[in-house]
Amino acid sequence: MSRQAWSVCLLVGATLGLGLLGGYWLATQRPDGEANAGTSGERKALYWYDPMFPQQQFDQPGKSPFMDMQLVPRYADATATGETLSIDPALAQNLGMRLATVIRGELAASLDVVGVLAFNERDVAVIQARSNGFVERVYAHAPGDVLAANAPLADLLVPEWAAAQEEFLALKRIGDAALLAAARQRLRLTGMPAALIAQVERSGKTQPITTLTTPIGGVLQALDVRAGMTVAAGQTLARVNGLGSVWLSLAVAESQAGSIVPGQAVQARLPAFAGEVLAGTVSAILPQTNPDSRTLQVRVELPNPEGRLRPGLTAQVRLNRSSGPQVLWVPSEAVIRTGRRALVMLAEDAGRYRPVEVQPGLEQDGRTVVLRGLQAGQQVVASGQFLLDSEASLKGIEVVPLAPEAEAGGQP
């Protein structure tokens, strides 16, 4: 090679060397943010992450401490615009994915619970001794017997009544109307029933023995009287609970109690009367909550004209409400509950899906009310959403958070 050719080669090599040195110097003089933007097509990396552990963020690129793989950058423009997960329609069909539409309408507030029949504590009669006396006779009854109204329980001898009746009859023979009226009032003050006073006045004979009877028909709950015993005025001798109506006691979860109101219609089905549907109404929602089961006690009153309903029987109960407010709802299976929040996989055009956070409300009959996060007409994944959620987590696709209250589109 000639001397001139060698000179040309040395000149070219020197020029290339100077260019490389200059380029390196310029690169080292750029700010870090500009260097990152230049190496990623003007996209700024917010952080780096391992796709297998997307919740862990790193400030610098490198190898993952969890897996033998390089960290993946997360860009600012991807977060701003919101990334979506794309699934081929054929693959979605193979996975058995099913979509459901977000619907606005009335959500029938029906609730199925189990109830137990109990006595109506408002229909109670307490039989007491009206004066001091002695028990002459006890009729053949025992607690638990079902008695008709005016059934006899015991005969009492009341000496005080005998003396007052003798005085009343003596004044009657005298014929002084004023004194007779005063004597009749004295008989009432001793506790003598009006029917017994009329009987004494009509027959002209004393009636020192009175018969205790049940003022109402029902179940004899207690009978604390025995032949020969002494009774005092005001002493409780018997207690009768009526069966004209019974209470149906329901334990309702506190999360469902908000849909129940007094007067609400109730349908009850008892195993003891297969095929029959009994109608009743909610009479009261008791104020105290069971601290162990976190339930409220709801009281339903059922008519019992034939006396067939007995306390202790169980019933399957459905509480219905004819109408309700307009709400947004989706199938309950579409809602993914992570323990920290609830989300759905929102279906968009061209096979794209996006995880969206929602605020769930009342759940009823396989449907869940959505208070915030969705709008009517949108479509969510009702089957296969867990696979999509896992894939979105692996790819680091962030969940769209809830909008502020003023911007919520799911309010009824």
C-alpha positions in Angstrom: 0.0 0.0 0.0 1.3 3.4 -0.8 2.2 6.1 1.7 -0.8 8.2 0.5 -3.3 5.4 1.1 -2.0 5.0 4.7 -2.4 8.6 5.3 -6.1 8.5 4.2 -6.8 5.5 6.5 -5.2 7.2 9.5 -7.3 10.4 8.8 -10.5 8.5 8.6 -9.8 6.5 11.8 -8.9 9.7 13.7 -12.2 11.3 12.6 -14.3 8.3 13.7 -12.5 8.3 17.1 -13.2 11.9 17.7 -16.9 11.4 16.8 -17.3 8.6 19.2 -15.6 10.5 22.0 -17.8 13.5 21.3 -21.0 11.5 21.3 -20.0 9.8 24.6 -19.3 13.2 26.1 -22.7 14.6 25.0 -24.5 11.6 26.4 -22.8 12.0 29.8 -23.7 15.7 29.9 -27.5 15.0 29.4 -29.8 15.1 32.4 -31.1 11.6 33.6 -34.6 12.4 32.6 -33.6 13.2 29.1 -31.5 10.1 28.8 -34.4 7.9 29.9 -36.7 9.7 27.5 -34.3 9.3 24.6 -33.8 5.6 25.1 -37.5 4.9 25.3 -38.8 7.0 22.5 -39.4 10.1 24.6 -41.5 8.1 27.1 -40.5 8.7 30.8 -40.3 5.7 33.0 -42.0 6.2 36.4 -40.6 3.0 37.9 -39.6 -0.5 37.1 -41.4 -3.7 38.3 -41.4 -7.5 38.1 -44.5 -8.7 36.1 -44.8 -11.6 38.5 -44.8 -9.1 41.5 -46.3 -5.9 40.0 -47.0 -4.4 43.5 -43.3 -4.0 44.1 -41.7 -0.9 42.5 -38.0 -0.1 41.8 -36.3 3.2 41.1 -33.7 1.7 38.7 -33.7 -0.9 35.9 -32.0 -4.2 36.5 -32.6 -7.8 37.3 -35.6 -8.8 39.5 -34.8 -10.0 43.0 -37.7 -12.4 42.8 -37.3 -14.0 39.4 -34.4 -14.4 37.0 -35.6 -11.8 34.6 -35.2 -8.1 33.8 -37.4 -5.5 35.4 -40.0 -3.9 33.1 -40.5 -0.1 32.9 -43.8 1.6 33.8 -44.3 4.8 31.7 -46.0 7.9 32.7 -48.1 8.2 29.6 -49.4 4.6 30.1 -50.7 5.5 33.5 -52.2 8.7 32.3 -54.2 7.2 29.5 -55.0 4.0 31.3 -53.8 0.7 29.8 -56.2 -2.0 28.8 -55.9 -5.7 28.4 -56.5 -7.1 24.9 -57.9 -10.6 24.4 -58.5 -12.2 21.1 -62.3 -12.9 20.6 -61.6 -16.6 19.8 -59.6 -17.0 23.0 -62.3 -15.2 25.0 -64.8 -17.7 23.6 -62.6 -20.6 24.5 -62.2 -19.3 28.0 -66.0 -19.2 28.4 -66.1 -15.5 29.0 -69.6 -14.0 29.5 -70.6 -10.4 29.6 -73.4 -8.7 31.5 -74.9 -5.2 31.0 -75.1 -2.7 33.8 -78.8 -2.1 34.3 -80.6 0.8 36.0 -84.0 -0.1 37.5 -85.8 -1.3 40.5 -84.2 -4.0 42.6 -86.9 -6.1 44.2 -86.1 -6.1 47.9 -87.0 -9.8 48.7 -85.2 -11.6 51.4 -85.3 -15.3 52.4 -84.7 -16.0 56.1 -85.7 -18.6 58.7 -88.0 -17.8 61.5 -89.4 -19.4 64.7 -92.9 -19.0 66.0 -93.4 -17.5 69.4 -96.3 -16.5 71.6 -97.8 -13.1 71.1 -96.8 -11.4 74.3 -99.5 -8.7 73.9 -102.2 -11.3 74.2 -101.7 -12.4 77.8 -104.1 -12.7 80.7 -103.0 -12.9 84.3 -105.4 -14.3 86.9 -105.0 -13.0 90.5 -106.8 -13.3 93.8 -108.9 -10.2 94.4 -109.1 -10.8 98.2 -107.7 -13.1 100.9 -109.2 -16.5 100.9 -108.7 -20.3 100.7 -108.6 -22.7 97.8 -111.5 -25.1 98.0 -111.1 -26.9 94.7 -108.7 -27.0 91.7 -110.0 -28.2 88.4 -108.1 -30.8 86.3 -105.8 -28.5 84.4 -102.0 -28.3 84.0 -99.6 -25.9 82.4 -99.5 -26.4 78.6 -103.2 -27.2 78.3 -105.1 -25.3 75.6 -108.3 -23.9 77.2 -111.3 -22.1 75.9 -112.4 -18.7 77.2 -114.1 -18.8 80.7 -112.7 -22.2 81.5 -112.8 -22.8 85.3 -109.5 -23.1 87.1 -110.2 -23.1 90.9 -112.9 -22.4 93.5 -111.9 -19.9 96.3 -113.6 -19.3 99.6 -113.5 -15.6 100.5 -114.8 -15.0 104.1 -114.6 -11.2 103.7 -117.1 -11.4 100.8 -119.5 -13.5 102.9 -119.8 -10.8 105.6 -120.2 -8.0 103.0 -122.9 -10.0 101.2 -124.9 -10.6 104.4 -124.9 -6.8 105.1 -126.0 -6.2 101.5 -128.9 -8.6 101.7 -130.0 -7.1 105.1 -130.1 -3.6 103.7 -132.0 -4.9 100.7 -134.7 -6.2 103.0 -135.0 -2.8 104.7 -135.6 -1.2 101.3 -133.4 1.9 101.8 -132.2 2.7 98.3 -129.3 5.0 99.4 -128.0 2.4 101.9 -128.4 -0.4 99.4 -126.3 1.6 96.8 -123.6 2.2 99.4 -123.5 -1.5 100.3 -123.3 -2.5 96.6 -120.3 -0.1 96.2 -118.6 -1.8 99.2 -119.0 -5.1 97.5 -117.2 -3.8 94.4 -114.4 -2.3 96.5 -113.7 -5.7 98.0 -112.9 -7.0 94.5 -116.1 -8.9 94.0 -117.0 -9.4 90.3 -120.1 -7.6 89.0 -121.5 -10.9 87.9 -121.3 -12.3 91.4 -122.9 -9.2 92.9 -125.8 -9.6 90.5 -126.2 -13.2 91.4 -126.3 -12.5 95.1 -128.9 -9.7 94.6 -131.0 -11.9 92.3 -130.9 -15.1 94.5 -131.0 -13.4 97.9 -128.4 -15.8 99.2 -124.7 -15.3 100.0 -122.1 -16.7 97.6 -118.8 -16.9 99.6 -117.2 -19.2 97.0 -116.1 -17.8 93.7 -114.8 -19.6 90.7 -111.6 -18.4 89.0 -112.0 -18.6 85.2 -109.8 -17.8 82.2 -110.8 -14.5 80.6 -109.4 -15.5 77.2 -108.8 -18.8 75.4 -105.3 -20.0 74.9 -102.4 -21.9 76.4 -102.3 -22.2 80.2 -98.7 -21.1 80.9 -98.7 -21.3 84.7 -101.1 -22.5 87.4 -99.8 -21.8 90.9 -102.7 -22.9 93.0 -103.4 -26.1 95.0 -106.4 -27.3 97.0 -106.3 -26.1 100.7 -103.7 -23.4 100.2 -104.2 -19.8 101.4 -104.1 -17.0 98.9 -103.6 -13.3 99.5 -105.1 -10.3 97.6 -103.1 -9.6 94.5 -101.4 -13.0 94.4 -100.9 -14.3 90.8 -102.6 -17.7 90.5 -102.5 -18.4 86.7 -101.3 -17.0 83.4 -102.8 -17.7 80.0 -101.3 -16.8 76.6 -103.8 -16.3 73.7 -103.4 -18.1 70.4 -105.5 -15.8 68.2 -102.2 -14.6 66.6 -98.6 -15.5 67.0 -95.2 -13.8 66.5 -92.7 -15.0 63.9 -89.2 -14.0 65.1 -86.7 -13.5 62.3 -82.9 -13.0 62.6 -81.8 -10.7 59.7 -78.2 -9.8 59.0 -77.4 -6.2 59.7 -76.3 -5.7 56.0 -79.9 -6.6 54.9 -81.9 -4.9 57.6 -82.0 -1.6 55.7 -84.5 -2.9 53.2 -87.0 -3.9 55.9 -89.7 -1.6 57.1 -92.7 -2.0 59.4 -95.9 -3.1 57.5 -93.9 -4.9 54.9 -95.6 -8.0 53.5 -94.3 -11.4 54.5 -94.9 -14.9 53.1 -94.2 -17.8 55.4 -94.1 -21.5 54.6 -94.0 -24.1 57.5 -92.8 -27.6 57.2 -95.7 -28.6 59.4 -98.2 -27.4 56.7 -96.6 -28.3 53.4 -97.9 -26.4 50.4 -99.6 -23.7 52.4 -98.4 -20.0 52.2 -99.2 -17.9 55.2 -99.4 -14.1 54.8 -98.4 -11.6 57.5 -96.8 -8.2 58.0 -93.7 -6.9 59.8 -94.9 -5.5 63.1 -91.6 -4.3 64.6 -87.9 -4.2 64.1 -86.4 -4.6 67.5 -83.7 -2.0 68.3 -81.0 -4.3 69.8 -78.5 -6.2 67.6 -77.2 -9.6 68.5 -73.4 -9.0 69.2 -72.4 -12.5 68.3 -74.2 -13.1 65.0 -74.5 -9.4 64.1 -78.2 -9.8 63.3 -81.3 -7.8 64.0 -84.5 -9.4 65.3 -87.6 -8.7 63.1 -91.0 -9.5 64.5 -93.8 -10.6 62.2 -97.4 -11.1 63.3 -99.4 -14.0 61.8 -103.1 -14.5 62.3 -104.0 -17.8 63.9 -107.8 -18.1 63.9 -107.8 -21.9 64.0 -105.1 -22.2 66.6 -102.9 -24.4 64.4 -99.8 -22.3 64.7 -97.9 -23.2 67.8 -94.8 -21.6 69.3 -91.6 -23.4 68.5 -92.5 -24.3 64.9 -90.0 -23.1 62.2 -90.8 -21.4 59.0 -89.2 -20.3 55.7 -89.9 -16.7 55.3 -89.7 -14.3 52.3 -90.0 -10.6 52.9 -91.1 -8.7 49.8 -91.3 -5.0 48.9 -93.4 -4.1 46.0 -91.3 -1.2 44.7 -87.9 0.5 45.4 -85.7 3.3 44.1 -84.0 3.3 40.8 -80.4 1.8 41.2 -77.6 0.4 39.1 -77.0 -3.3 39.5 -74.8 -6.0 38.0 -74.7 -9.8 38.6 -73.0 -10.5 41.9 -70.6 -12.9 40.2 -69.1 -10.0 38.2 -67.8 -8.3 41.4 -64.3 -9.2 42.5 -63.8 -8.6 46.2 -60.2 -8.4 47.2 -60.8 -7.6 50.9 -59.4 -4.1 50.4 -61.7 -3.0 47.6 -64.2 -4.3 45.0 -63.7 -4.1 41.3 -65.1 -5.3 38.0 -63.6 -6.0 34.6 -65.1 -3.4 32.3 -65.5 -4.6 28.7 -64.6 -2.1 26.0 -64.5 -2.2 22.2 -62.3 -4.5 20.1 -61.8 -7.1 22.8 -60.2 -4.7 25.4 -60.8 -5.0 29.1 -60.0 -2.6 32.0 -60.2 -3.3 35.8 -62.4 -0.6 37.4 -63.0 -0.1 41.1 -66.6 0.1 42.2 -68.5 0.7 45.4 -71.0 -2.2 46.0 -74.2 -1.8 47.9 -77.1 -4.2 48.7 -76.8 -7.7 47.4 -80.0 -9.5 46.6 -81.0 -12.6 44.6 -77.7 -12.8 42.8 -77.6 -9.1 42.0 -75.4 -6.4 43.6 -76.2 -2.7 43.6 -73.3 -0.5 42.4 -73.3 2.9 44.1 -70.3 4.3 42.3 -67.9 3.4 39.5 -70.2 2.4 36.6 -72.8 3.8 34.3 -75.9 2.3 32.9 -75.4 0.4 29.6 -71.7 -0.5 30.2 -70.7 -4.1 30.0 -68.8 -6.1 32.6 -67.3 -9.6 32.6 -69.6 -11.9 34.5 -67.6 -15.2 33.8 -63.9 -15.5 33.5 -63.2 -12.1 35.2 -60.7 -13.7 37.6 -58.5 -14.8 34.8 -58.5 -11.3 33.3 -57.8 -9.7 36.7 -54.8 -12.0 37.2 -53.5 -11.2 33.7 -53.9 -7.5 34.3 -52.0 -7.8 37.6 -49.1 -9.6 35.8 -48.9 -6.9 33.2 -49.0 -4.2 35.8 -52.3 -2.6 34.5 -53.5 -0.4 37.3 -57.1 -0.4 38.5 -59.1 2.7 37.6 -59.9 4.2 41.0 -63.3 5.5 42.1 -64.2 9.0 41.0 -65.0 11.7 43.6 -68.6 11.7 45.0 -69.6 14.6 42.8 -68.6 12.8 39.6 -70.0 9.4 40.5 -72.1 7.9 37.8 -73.6 5.0 39.7 -75.8 7.0 42.0 -79.5 6.2 41.7 
